[in-house]
Amino acid sequence: MLFKIATATIQQEITASQHADQQGYVWNFQKKPEMMYFVARAVTANVPNGNADYFPLDELIKGYKTFIGRGLFLNHASNDVEKQRGRIIDALLVDQNPNDVYVKCLIEFNAEAYPELASMIRNNMLQDVSMGCQVSYSVCSNCGNKAPTMKQYCACIKNHKGSVLGMKQIYEINHGLDFIELSLVTRGADSTAKILEVIARKHGIDFEIALQKVASLEKPELLHISENSLEDIVMKSIQKANLQRGANEIK
């Protein structure tokens, strides 16, 4: 078994949610008030990443759902469950473009426990992700050697992985994929593996939609308020509406 990475308390469920992401895929999940939800591109098919690991499309098709239920960590610290920051709750193979097929994941992140990280994600200060994967064996792109363990690597992989040998790029073609984690990193081996979209934030308020509503009031000065202030405004509006509804029911 080979291990691959791609790097240079029970909570109450409150309500079923749906969100159509930027590509129109509808994610169904149980939204929790202390959690942030975001979509990340996790791994790309048929292209060697910066670590010279290649994931064939047919292997991704068989293995991409192993992402579901796995933990979100920082810098692949997945050997310590106490360092888990969230979990992957869904995964999707995106294959509309045959030249750019990849897996994206829906992640539930504990924004209440890790507010600084949540702020970095919201403000695009932390964008890169990196998958961790176990593979049954790899095949050398040059000589075709099959290696279930590192001890069985050929000289090509041992000495030239990530470089060119005889005008041929040397990388490992990975088979039998079991994705075991996803990590937030400062720079990943897959340059396309990034957070694509934050779709639901703590308390279930989508601030991008809220800002659009504020903009529609033709009061541009409100666009400069902080996110926390916006949250207060939205929550107070909800409370006011609920109070008014209760008063009307009493009448």
C-alpha positions in Angstrom: 0.0 0.0 0.0 1.3 3.4 -1.0 0.3 6.7 0.6 0.0 9.8 -1.4 -0.5 13.5 -0.6 -0.8 16.5 -2.9 1.1 19.2 -1.0 4.2 21.5 -2.0 -18.5 16.4 20.2 -21.6 15.5 18.2 -23.5 18.6 16.9 -27.2 18.9 16.5 -28.4 19.0 12.9 -31.0 21.7 12.4 -32.4 22.0 8.9 -32.1 20.4 5.5 -30.5 22.7 3.0 -30.0 22.9 -0.7 -27.5 25.0 -2.6 -26.8 25.2 -6.3 -23.1 25.9 -6.8 -21.5 27.9 -9.6 -21.8 25.0 -12.0 -25.4 24.3 -11.2 -24.9 21.2 -9.1 -27.3 21.0 -6.2 -25.7 20.0 -2.9 -28.1 18.5 -0.2 -26.9 18.7 3.3 -27.9 19.2 6.9 -26.9 22.7 7.9 -25.6 23.3 11.4 -25.5 26.7 13.0 -21.8 26.6 14.0 -20.6 25.3 10.7 -19.3 26.8 7.4 -19.8 24.9 4.2 -17.5 25.3 1.2 -16.8 23.5 -2.1 -13.2 22.6 -3.0 -11.6 21.1 -6.1 -9.7 18.1 -4.7 -8.0 16.1 -7.4 -7.6 16.2 -11.2 -7.7 13.3 -13.6 -5.1 12.3 -16.2 -2.6 15.1 -15.4 0.5 14.6 -13.2 0.5 16.9 -10.2 3.5 18.7 -8.7 4.5 15.5 -6.9 4.5 13.6 -10.2 1.5 11.6 -9.2 -1.1 10.7 -11.9 -4.6 9.7 -11.2 -6.3 8.0 -14.2 -9.9 8.9 -14.9 -11.1 5.3 -14.6 -9.5 5.0 -11.2 -11.1 8.3 -10.1 -14.5 7.0 -11.2 -14.1 4.0 -9.0 -12.6 5.7 -6.0 -13.8 9.3 -5.7 -16.6 8.6 -3.3 -14.1 7.4 -0.7 -13.7 11.1 0.0 -17.1 11.1 1.7 -16.9 11.1 5.4 -13.2 11.8 5.6 -11.7 14.5 7.7 -10.5 18.0 6.9 -7.1 18.8 8.4 -4.2 21.3 8.2 -1.1 20.3 6.3 -1.9 16.5 6.3 -1.9 16.1 10.1 -4.5 13.3 9.7 -2.7 11.0 12.1 -4.2 12.9 15.0 -8.0 13.0 15.1 -7.8 16.0 17.5 -6.5 18.0 14.7 -9.5 17.5 12.5 -11.1 20.8 11.5 -14.1 19.5 9.5 -15.3 16.7 7.3 -16.2 16.0 3.7 -19.9 15.4 3.4 -20.2 14.9 -0.4 -18.1 14.5 -3.5 -18.8 14.9 -7.2 -16.9 13.9 -10.4 -17.0 16.9 -12.8 -16.6 15.7 -16.3 -18.4 18.3 -18.6 -15.0 19.2 -20.1 -13.2 16.0 -21.2 -9.9 17.8 -21.1 -10.4 18.9 -17.5 -12.0 16.2 -15.4 -11.8 16.5 -11.6 -13.4 15.8 -8.3 -14.9 18.5 -6.1 -16.0 18.0 -2.5 -18.4 19.7 -0.2 -16.8 20.3 3.2 -18.4 21.0 6.5 -15.9 23.2 8.5 -16.2 24.1 12.2 -16.2 27.8 12.0 -17.2 28.3 15.6 -14.2 26.4 16.9 -11.7 27.9 14.4 -12.9 31.5 13.7 -9.5 32.7 12.4 -9.3 29.9 9.8 -12.9 30.6 8.9 -12.1 34.3 8.3 -9.1 33.3 6.2 -11.3 31.1 4.0 -14.0 33.7 3.7 -11.5 36.4 2.6 -9.6 34.1 0.2 -6.4 34.2 2.3 -6.4 30.4 2.4 -7.4 28.9 -0.9 -5.3 25.8 -1.5 -6.3 22.2 -0.6 -4.4 19.0 -0.9 -5.8 15.5 -0.8 -4.3 12.5 1.0 -4.7 9.1 -0.7 -3.7 5.5 -0.3 -3.2 3.5 -3.5 -3.0 -0.2 -4.0 -0.1 0.1 -6.4 1.5 2.5 -8.9 2.9 2.0 -12.4 6.0 3.8 -13.7 5.1 6.0 -16.7 8.5 5.1 -18.3 9.2 1.4 -17.8 5.7 0.1 -16.6 7.0 -1.3 -13.4 4.2 -2.2 -10.9 5.0 -1.2 -7.3 2.6 -2.1 -4.4 5.2 -0.6 -2.0 8.1 1.9 -2.1 10.5 -1.0 -1.8 9.4 -2.2 -5.2 10.0 1.1 -7.0 12.0 1.0 -10.2 15.1 3.1 -10.7 13.1 5.5 -12.8 10.8 6.4 -9.9 13.5 6.2 -7.3 15.9 8.5 -9.1 14.0 10.5 -11.7 10.4 11.0 -10.5 9.2 14.4 -11.5 11.9 14.9 -14.1 12.4 13.8 -17.7 14.3 10.7 -18.7 15.0 10.0 -22.4 12.6 12.7 -23.4 9.9 11.0 -21.3 8.2 12.5 -18.2 8.6 10.3 -15.2 5.6 9.9 -12.9 3.6 7.3 -11.0 0.2 6.2 -12.4 -1.8 5.4 -9.3 -4.4 2.5 -9.1 -6.8 1.4 -6.4 -7.5 4.8 -4.9 -8.7 5.3 -1.3 -8.9 9.0 -0.4 -8.4 9.3 3.3 -8.4 13.1 3.9 -8.3 16.6 2.5 -6.1 19.3 4.0 -5.9 23.1 3.9 -2.4 24.0 2.8 -0.5 27.2 1.9 0.6 25.7 -1.5 -0.6 22.4 -3.0 1.0 20.1 -5.5 -2.1 20.4 -7.7 -2.2 24.1 -8.7 -5.9 23.8 -9.5 -6.9 22.2 -6.2 -8.5 25.2 -4.5 -11.6 26.3 -2.5 -14.1 27.2 -5.3 -16.9 28.7 -3.3 -18.2 29.2 0.2 -21.9 28.2 0.0 -23.1 28.5 3.6 -21.7 30.2 6.6 -22.1 30.0 10.3 -25.7 30.7 11.4 -26.8 29.8 7.9 -26.6 33.3 6.5 -25.2 33.6 2.9 -23.5 37.0 3.1 -23.0 37.4 -0.6 -26.8 37.2 -1.1 -27.3 39.5 1.8 -24.9 42.0 0.3 -26.8 41.9 -3.0 -30.0 42.6 -1.1 -28.4 45.6 0.6 -27.1 46.9 -2.7 -30.7 46.7 -4.1 -31.7 49.2 -1.4 -29.6 51.9 -3.3 -27.7 52.7 -0.2 -24.1 52.0 -1.3 -22.7 53.3 2.1 -24.1 50.0 3.6 -21.7 48.0 1.4 -18.8 49.1 3.6 -20.1 47.5 6.8 -18.3 44.6 8.2 -19.5 41.0 7.9 -20.2 40.9 11.7 -22.3 44.1 11.4 -24.1 42.6 8.4 -24.9 39.5 10.4 -26.3 41.7 13.2 -28.5 43.5 10.8 -29.8 40.4 9.2 -30.4 38.7 12.5 -32.2 41.7 13.9 -34.4 41.9 10.7 -35.3 38.3 11.2 -36.2 38.8 14.8 -38.2 41.9 14.0 -40.1 39.9 11.3 -40.8 37.1 13.8 -42.1 39.5 16.4 -44.4 41.2 13.9 -45.7 37.9 12.7 -46.4 36.9 16.3 -48.2 40.2 16.9 -50.3 39.7 13.8 -51.3 36.2 15.0 -52.4 37.5 18.4 -54.7 40.0 16.6 
